[in-house]
Amino acid sequence: MIGTAVILTSVLLMSGCGPPDEFYSYKFGSTSASSTHYAAAVVLANIINRENPDIKIHVVETGATHDNLVKTQAGELDGGFATNWDGMAMAHDGTTMNEYIAYGEWTDLRTLPGYLHTYVYVVIVNGGDEEEGEGVEPVYEIETLYDLHGRRFSAGIAGSVTEFNIRRQFEALGIEPEWVSASYADVIEMARNGEIVGFARGSADGKLDSSMLDLHAEVGIEILGWPEEDLGTVLAATPGTSATWIPQDAIEGLPMPGFYTLGYTTGVFVTTDIPQDVGYRMVKAYVDGWGEFANAWPAAGNWTPLETDLALLGELIARVEVPPLHAGVVQLMVEKGYEVPPALIGPEYDENESSNVD
C-alpha cells in the first residue's frame, strides 16, 4: 500500500481525571488515495482513534507495500499496510529487494491482524492471436499454464503484488511468456483485440470484476488452475502466498470445473517501537468494531479477525519465517483463548502486561 511516517509521542503533564498522561501519534502508510485500500485504511484508523483518545493514527498516501516498508525502515513511517510475502517476509529476512538486502534482517518488524485475502486468477481469452493474419480464425490452444510459454501475457499492473508473484511463480516452473506490462484498462482492451492471450488479475472476494464479465460476454474467457503437483514448487518460490481450491462452478458468471488458485493476504505491520499496551488497544478497537469495518469494506465480511490470521499464519510458518505478531496482538489472542504458535511470539511479549482497558 503506501506510507510516510514519523513516530511522535508527547508526554502531557496533567493531573486528575483530565486527558491521558501520554499521547501516541503514528503515521501509517497506505496506498494511492484513489484505491479502495486507502479507504479501508481510513476506516480502520477512524475506529482506533475514536475508541482511544490517547492514540492518533494518521493515514498517509504512499506507493503501497514496498514504499511503506522502506519508509518505515528509514524512520519516516511508524507502520503501514503490506502483503505477507511481497513485503513483510522479505523485509523481515532482508532478502530479494535491494533495499531490504541493504538494510539486513529487520528484527523489530511486527504484524497486526490482516483484513483481506486476494485470489489471483490466471485468465485466458478464448479467441484472437496477434500472430494469426487477417481473415484467419484465431486459435489459442492454451489448455494449461505451460502453454503460456512464449505467448504474450500480462502478469498484472507493473509493480503490483500480483505481477511480482506471478513472475516468480512462472519462473519456478520454467514458464517464460512474452511479458506485457500495461494498465488494467489497456490489458482488457488488448485481450479484447487479441493482442495478448491472457492476464493475471487479483480478486478480493473471488468474483469476476465488471471488466472480466464484459470480456467474457464479448470474446469468452477461462481461468487456468495451478497443477496440484506443482503447488509445492510455486509456494516455495513465493512463501507468503497460499493455495485455495475453488469448487466447480463457484465463480458467478463463469461455469467451469474446480481448480487451484494462489493468493496473498493484506494486513498491517508495525515495529516494536509501539508499546504492547498501545498495540493491544489499537487492535482490540478494530477487532471489536469489525462489523463497522466490514460494512465499509464488504470483502472483510469473509474474514474473522484473529482466527483467520492464525489459520493463514499457521500455514505460512510451516514454509517460511514471517515477522512475529505484535505483543499487543498476542496479548489479545491469549485473552480470547487462542493458542499462539511460539514462532509468532516475539521476545518482548510480556504475559503479565495489563490491558488497561476499562
TAZI-V948036 format. One record per residue. N is the residue number from 0. RES is the residue in one letter. SS is DSSP state (H for helix, E for strand, L for the rest). PHI is phi in whole degrees, 0 to 359 (* if undefined). D_FIRST is the distance of its C-alpha to the first C-alpha in Angstrom with 1 decimal. Layout:
# TAZI-V948036
n: [N/N]
res: [RES/RES]
ss: [SS/SS]
phi: [PHI/PHI]
d_first: [D_FIRST/D_FIRST]
This chain:
# TAZI-V948036
n: [0/1/2/3/4/5/6/7/8/9/10/11/12/13/14/15/16/17/18/19/20/21/22/23/24/25/26/27/28/29/30/31/32/33/34/35/36/37/38/39/40/41/42/43/44/45/46/47/48/49/50/51/52/53/54/55/56/57/58/59/60/61/62/63/64/65/66/67/68/69/70/71/72/73/74/75/76/77/78/79/80/81/82/83/84/85/86/87/88/89/90/91/92/93/94/95/96/97/98/99/100/101/102/103/104/105/106/107/108/109/110/111/112/113/114/115/116/117/118/119/120/121/122/123/124/125/126/127/128/129/130/131/132/133/134/135/136/137/138/139/140/141/142/143/144/145/146/147/148/149/150/151/152/153/154/155/156/157/158/159/160/161/162/163/164/165/166/167/168/169/170/171/172/173/174/175/176/177/178/179/180/181/182/183/184/185/186/187/188/189/190/191/192/193/194/195/196/197/198/199/200/201/202/203/204/205/206/207/208/209/210/211/212/213/214/215/216/217/218/219/220/221/222/223/224/225/226/227/228/229/230/231/232/233/234/235/236/237/238/239/240/241/242/243/244/245/246/247/248/249/250/251/252/253/254/255/256/257/258/259/260/261/262/263/264/265/266/267/268/269/270/271/272/273/274/275/276/277/278/279/280/281/282/283/284/285/286/287/288/289/290/291/292/293/294/295/296/297/298/299/300/301/302/303/304/305/306/307/308/309/310/311/312/313/314/315/316/317/318/319/320/321/322/323/324/325/326/327/328/329/330/331/332/333/334/335/336/337/338/339/340/341/342/343/344/345/346/347/348/349/350/351/352/353/354/355/356/357]
res: [M/I/G/T/A/V/I/L/T/S/V/L/L/M/S/G/C/G/P/P/D/E/F/Y/S/Y/K/F/G/S/T/S/A/S/S/T/H/Y/A/A/A/V/V/L/A/N/I/I/N/R/E/N/P/D/I/K/I/H/V/V/E/T/G/A/T/H/D/N/L/V/K/T/Q/A/G/E/L/D/G/G/F/A/T/N/W/D/G/M/A/M/A/H/D/G/T/T/M/N/E/Y/I/A/Y/G/E/W/T/D/L/R/T/L/P/G/Y/L/H/T/Y/V/Y/V/V/I/V/N/G/G/D/E/E/E/G/E/G/V/E/P/V/Y/E/I/E/T/L/Y/D/L/H/G/R/R/F/S/A/G/I/A/G/S/V/T/E/F/N/I/R/R/Q/F/E/A/L/G/I/E/P/E/W/V/S/A/S/Y/A/D/V/I/E/M/A/R/N/G/E/I/V/G/F/A/R/G/S/A/D/G/K/L/D/S/S/M/L/D/L/H/A/E/V/G/I/E/I/L/G/W/P/E/E/D/L/G/T/V/L/A/A/T/P/G/T/S/A/T/W/I/P/Q/D/A/I/E/G/L/P/M/P/G/F/Y/T/L/G/Y/T/T/G/V/F/V/T/T/D/I/P/Q/D/V/G/Y/R/M/V/K/A/Y/V/D/G/W/G/E/F/A/N/A/W/P/A/A/G/N/W/T/P/L/E/T/D/L/A/L/L/G/E/L/I/A/R/V/E/V/P/P/L/H/A/G/V/V/Q/L/M/V/E/K/G/Y/E/V/P/P/A/L/I/G/P/E/Y/D/E/N/E/S/S/N/V/D]
ss: [L/L/L/L/L/L/L/E/E/E/E/L/L/L/L/L/L/L/L/L/L/E/E/E/E/E/E/E/E/L/L/L/L/L/L/H/H/H/H/H/H/H/H/H/H/H/H/H/H/H/H/L/L/L/E/E/E/E/E/E/L/L/L/L/H/H/H/H/H/H/H/H/H/L/L/L/L/L/E/E/E/E/E/L/L/L/E/H/H/H/H/H/H/L/L/L/L/H/H/H/H/H/H/L/L/L/L/L/E/E/E/E/E/E/E/E/E/E/E/E/E/E/E/E/E/L/L/L/L/L/L/L/L/L/L/L/L/L/L/L/L/L/L/L/H/H/H/H/L/L/L/E/E/E/L/L/L/L/L/L/H/H/H/H/H/H/H/H/H/H/H/H/L/L/L/L/L/E/E/L/L/L/L/H/H/H/H/H/H/H/H/H/L/L/L/L/L/E/E/E/E/E/E/L/L/L/L/L/L/H/H/H/H/H/H/H/H/H/L/L/E/E/E/E/L/L/L/H/H/H/H/H/H/H/H/H/H/L/L/L/L/E/E/E/E/E/L/L/L/L/L/L/L/L/L/L/L/L/E/E/E/E/E/E/E/E/E/E/E/E/E/L/L/L/L/H/H/H/H/H/H/H/H/H/H/H/H/H/L/H/H/H/H/H/H/H/L/H/H/H/H/H/L/L/L/L/H/H/H/H/H/H/H/H/H/H/L/L/L/L/L/L/L/L/E/L/H/H/H/H/H/H/H/H/H/L/L/L/L/L/L/H/H/H/E/L/L/L/L/L/L/L/L/L/L/L/L/L]
phi: [*/205/186/201/208/221/274/238/234/248/266/255/277/232/233/74/258/281/300/297/292/233/234/246/240/229/257/247/282/240/200/298/297/277/275/294/294/296/298/297/298/295/297/300/298/297/295/298/296/293/276/226/300/265/237/228/261/256/273/245/287/216/260/83/322/295/299/298/293/296/289/289/300/278/85/275/228/258/165/169/254/199/261/301/264/287/161/303/294/294/296/298/273/71/231/74/273/304/296/290/297/295/286/88/299/257/284/268/288/224/245/256/302/276/211/206/247/255/269/254/259/264/260/238/263/275/205/95/199/295/269/279/273/294/79/258/295/289/224/274/56/254/245/225/302/295/286/278/301/80/261/284/214/257/276/129/298/305/84/278/300/300/299/303/291/301/298/292/291/297/301/297/261/76/265/231/289/273/292/238/251/195/293/296/299/291/298/299/295/295/294/296/269/76/276/225/272/176/198/257/212/277/226/288/242/83/266/280/282/298/294/291/295/296/297/295/293/273/235/87/227/223/245/270/270/272/301/303/290/259/299/301/293/285/290/290/288/225/300/274/268/223/254/229/273/262/296/304/58/280/267/300/89/217/297/192/297/295/200/269/231/254/197/213/250/254/208/241/239/217/230/288/294/277/300/303/295/293/299/301/289/299/290/300/299/274/292/293/260/299/300/296/296/294/295/274/227/306/299/287/296/271/248/259/304/77/294/295/302/296/296/289/293/298/288/290/292/285/239/208/280/242/300/297/289/299/304/294/292/301/302/293/299/296/298/271/91/277/266/262/302/306/295/258/249/280/294/279/297/248/291/262/296/278/289/56/250/293]
d_first: [0.0/3.9/7.3/11.1/13.4/17.0/18.8/21.7/24.4/27.6/30.8/32.8/36.5/37.6/40.1/41.1/39.0/36.9/33.2/31.6/32.6/29.2/26.1/22.6/19.9/16.4/13.4/10.0/6.8/4.5/3.8/7.3/10.0/11.5/9.1/10.5/7.5/7.8/11.4/11.0/9.5/12.5/14.9/14.3/14.7/17.8/19.3/19.0/20.4/23.2/24.4/24.4/26.2/25.7/21.9/19.6/15.8/14.4/10.9/9.9/8.3/6.7/5.9/2.4/4.3/7.6/7.5/6.7/9.4/11.7/11.8/12.5/15.2/16.6/16.9/14.9/12.6/13.9/10.9/7.5/5.4/5.7/8.4/12.0/13.3/10.8/10.0/11.9/15.3/15.4/14.5/17.0/19.6/19.1/19.3/18.4/16.3/18.6/16.7/16.7/20.3/21.3/20.0/21.7/21.4/19.1/21.4/19.9/16.5/16.5/14.7/14.9/15.5/13.1/13.2/12.8/14.4/13.9/17.2/17.3/20.5/22.5/24.3/27.5/29.7/33.4/35.0/35.0/34.9/34.7/37.6/40.0/42.2/43.2/45.1/44.0/42.5/39.2/38.6/35.6/37.0/33.7/34.1/31.9/28.8/31.3/32.7/29.6/30.8/31.6/30.5/28.0/24.8/21.1/18.6/15.8/13.8/14.1/11.4/9.7/9.8/12.9/14.6/14.2/15.7/18.3/19.7/20.2/21.7/24.0/25.0/26.0/28.4/29.8/28.5/27.9/27.4/27.6/23.9/23.0/19.7/19.2/17.3/17.5/20.3/22.2/21.8/23.4/26.1/26.9/27.2/29.5/31.6/31.9/30.2/28.0/28.9/25.6/21.8/19.1/17.0/14.8/16.1/14.8/18.4/20.4/21.8/22.2/20.6/23.1/22.9/23.8/26.5/27.9/27.9/29.7/32.2/33.0/33.1/32.2/29.4/29.2/26.7/27.5/27.3/26.9/30.4/30.8/32.6/29.6/27.0/27.8/27.3/23.9/22.5/23.8/22.1/18.6/19.5/16.4/17.0/19.8/22.5/23.5/26.9/26.8/30.4/32.7/32.1/29.2/27.1/28.4/30.0/30.1/32.9/32.8/33.6/31.3/28.9/26.4/22.8/19.9/16.5/13.6/12.3/9.0/9.7/9.8/11.1/13.7/16.8/20.5/20.8/20.2/23.7/24.3/25.8/22.9/20.4/22.9/23.2/19.6/19.1/22.5/21.8/19.0/20.9/24.0/22.3/20.6/22.8/21.6/18.0/19.0/21.0/18.1/15.8/18.6/16.8/16.8/20.5/20.7/19.2/21.7/19.9/21.3/23.5/20.9/19.0/22.2/23.2/20.1/20.1/23.8/23.5/21.0/23.1/26.0/24.5/22.2/21.8/18.6/17.8/20.1/19.3/19.5/23.2/22.8/21.3/24.3/26.6/25.6/25.8/29.2/30.4/29.6/31.6/29.0/29.8/27.1/27.5/28.4/25.8/23.1/25.0/24.7/28.0/27.1/27.4/30.5/32.0/34.3/31.7/32.5/29.8/31.5/30.6/33.4]
